[in-house]
Amino acid sequence: MAATRHETGTGNEIRELTWEETIEYFDTQVRKRLGISGEEFLQRRDAGEYDEIADDVFGHPGLMYLIMLSQSVRPFS
């Protein structure tokens, strides 16, 4: 499946990721921010490990971003 491209009229292009690219992007972002795999992040999230943690720049940078991004790999979780 190829990615879909859309012209915005501003000379910029919006590129929709394939399902595989979406999963890869999510995994890369989790590894970059938390040093664990995307799958491990989802398991920890399901177990409630992040329920009480705020998006703390010092303790957990980008945690809320990852939680929102996880909706793209498991939209109904």
N, C-alpha and C positions, 0 to 999 in steps of 0.2 A: 504494500500500500504506500503510495507516494504522498508526501506532504502537499497540502493545498496552499496556494499563494493568492493573496488578495492585494490589489493596488489600492492605496488610500487616497490618491489624488494629490498627495503632497510630495511625491517622489520617494516616500518611504513604503516599504513593503511589509505586510503582516503575513507571517508564515505560521500555519497551523501545524502543530506537531502530530506525528502519528502516535498511535497507542504505545508502541515500543519506545519512541523518543520521549514521550511523556513520563513513562516509568523510569527511563534512564536519567532524565533531568531531575526527577524527584529524588532518586537514589543519590545522585551527585550532590544535590543541595543538602541532603541530610548528612552525608559523609563530610562535606565541607564544614558544616556548622556544628555537628555533634560528634563526628568521628565514629558513627555507627552506620550500618546499612539501612536503607529505606524500610526493608522488611522488619528489622529489629525495632525501628522507630514505631512502626504500625503495631507491633506486638506490645510494646511498652505502653503505647497510647491506649490500646484496647484494655490493658490491665489497669488503667487508671493512674499510671505513674506521673503523668503530666497534668492531672486534673487541678491540682492546687498551686501550680507554678505559674507565676506571672511572666510576661515577656520581659525578662530582666536582661539588660544589655551586658551586664557583667557575668551573671551566672548561666544564662541560657540565651545567647544571642540568636535572635530570629525564630524563637520557638513558635510564636503565633503565626509567623509566615509559613513554617513547616506544617503546622496543623491545618492551615487553610489550603496549602498546596496538596496535602494528603487527600483532600476531597477530589482532586483531579485523578487520583489513582484508585480511590474507593469512594465514589460519590455518595453512596448511601450508607456509609459507616458512621 
